Amino acid sequence: MKSFKSIITILGLIAVAVIWRIINHQYEFAPNLELVTLVSIIAALAYGWRVALLVSIGSMAVSDAIIGNTSILVYTWGAFGLIGLGAVILRKLNNKPKTQVLASAGFVIASSTLFFVITNFGVWLEGWYPMTWAGLATCYQLAIPFYRTMLIGNLIMVPVAVAAWRYLRVRAAARLSVVDSLVSDKPIVKVVL
């Protein structure tokens, strides 16, 4: 039962990112406002680096199969893959809830910047701008509005999502504690996570 629940949760995380990418692509609410970072971080916190990598790459693969991508897909997928792998740093803080929520904001700054650097370097390498230092500078300069959208969106959404995940985790642990105490005739112990 627990495995089934985990599979549904993982597929749900991928679905959230895919649906948002499709809707945002269709209606252009906010270019570069994405949920792949958010779902990758939640996957890392709950399941570890393998699932975080699966969620990040899976979200991109499914959504790109529907909306398409460009010649820079190796850079976008790679950047999101690195973000998913890096999110295990936050998993090490699973026993420190406040620190984890605060650290998620710092992680978002680093990961959004990493995404900006990698993907725009890929854009430049693919020849979308002249292969000069000036072309590279122009590439990064013109991408700043997209970076800003991604950064601000992630700075708002990710800490809120991490805090919500923490809350749900504490509630689930407390519920298990109550059920266990009723079954085993042990007193209810306060659960601190």
N, C-alpha and C positions, 0 to 999 in steps of 0.2 A: 504494500500500500504506500509506503514511504517513497519507493522508487517511482511509482506512478505519479504521485504528487510532485516529486521533483521534476519529472519529465514535463508535466503540464506547466509547472512554473517556468521552466527553461523555455519551452515553446511560447509561453505567454510573454516572456521578456522579449524574445525575438519578434513576436507579432506586434508588440507595442512599437518597437523601433521601425519595423517595416511599414506598418500602417501610417505612422507619422511621416516617414520619408515620402510615401506615395502622396498623401494629402498635401504636404508642404510643397512637393514638386508640382503637383497639379494646380494649386491655388497660390503658390508663392507668398505665403504668409510672412515668412522671414527666412531669406536665403541663408543657409548654413546653420540654422537653428535645428539641431538634431538631438535624438535621444539615444544614439548608439553609445556614447560615453556613459550616460546614466545607466542603461541596462547592463553594460559591461561591468561597471563598478558594483552594481547590486549582485550580479552573477559571481563576481570575485569574492564579495563578502560572504555570500551564502554557500558557495560551492567550491571556490578555489580557482586557480589559474586556468586549468583545462576548460572548464565550463565558461569562464570569462572569455577565453579565446574563441570558443565555439559560438558564443552569443554574439561577439563583435563581428567575426567573419561571417557567420550565418546571417545576421541582420543585413550586412552589406550585400552578400551574395543573392539573397532572395529579393531584396528591394532593387538591386541593380538589374536582376533578370527581368523585372517588371518595368522599371523606369529608364533603364539604360545607364551607361557610364561612358567615360571617355578613355583616352589612352593613358590617363593617370590613375586608373583603377588600382594598379599595383601599389601606388603611393597612398591612396586613401585607405585601401584595405590594410596595408602594412601599418599605417599610422594608428588605425583603430585597433589592430591586433596588438600593437605595442601598448596602447592604453589599457586594453583588457589584461594583458600580462602584468603591467605595472600596478594595476589596482590591487594586487595581492598585498602590496605594502599596507593598504588600509585594512586588509583582513587581519593583519597582525595586531590591530587595535580593537579586535572584537570584544575584548574584556574591558575596554576603556571607552564607553559610549560618547562622552562629551568630547574627548580628544579625537575620536574617530570622525565625528560630525565636523569639527573644526578642521581636521586634517584633510577632509574631503574637499574643502574649499581650496586649500593649497594644492592638492593634487589636480584639481580642475584647472587651475592657472597653468600648472606645468604641462598637463596633457593637452590643453587647448593650444598652448604655444608650440608644443611638439607637433601637433597636427598641422598648424599653420606653416611651420618651417619645412616639414617633410613634403606636404602636398604642393606647396608653392615652388619648392625646389624641383619637384617633379614636373610641374607645369613649365618651368623654365627649361629643364632638360629635354622635354618633349618638343621644344621649338616654338612654343606659343609666343615667346619674346626673343629678341636678338640674343645670341649666345655671347654676351658681353657682360661686364660688371654692371653697366648702366641698365642692360636688359633685365638682369637679376634684381637690381634695386627697384626698377619699375614694376616688376612682377610682384614683389613683396608690398610695395607701396599701394598698388591698386587692390590688393587683397585685404588690406586693413579693415575695411567695413565688414567683410565676411568674418574675419577673426573676431572683431568686436562683438558681432551678433552671437557667435558660438561661445565666446568667453562669458558674456553677460548671461546668456541663457543657461549655461552650465553652472555658473556661480549661484544662480537662483535655484535651479531645479535639483542639482545633485545633492547639496546639503539637506534640502527638504526631503528628498527621497531616502537618503541615508538615515535621517532622523525617523522617518516613517518606518523604515525597515527595522530600526532599533526598537521602536515602540511595538511593532508586531511581534518581534522576537521575544520581548519581555512578556507580552501577553500570552504568547504560546507557552513559554516556559512556566508561567504562573498557573496556567490552566492544567498543564501536565503535572505540576506539583500538587495541585488540589486533587486531581484524579488519582495520582499515586498514593496520596495519603489516605484517601477513602478506601482504596483497594487493600493497602498494606497495614492499615490501622496505625500508621505513624503520624505524629503531629505534623501539621502544615508548617513548612519551613519557608521563610521569606527568601525569594529568589532575587539575587542581584546580578544583573548582566550589564 
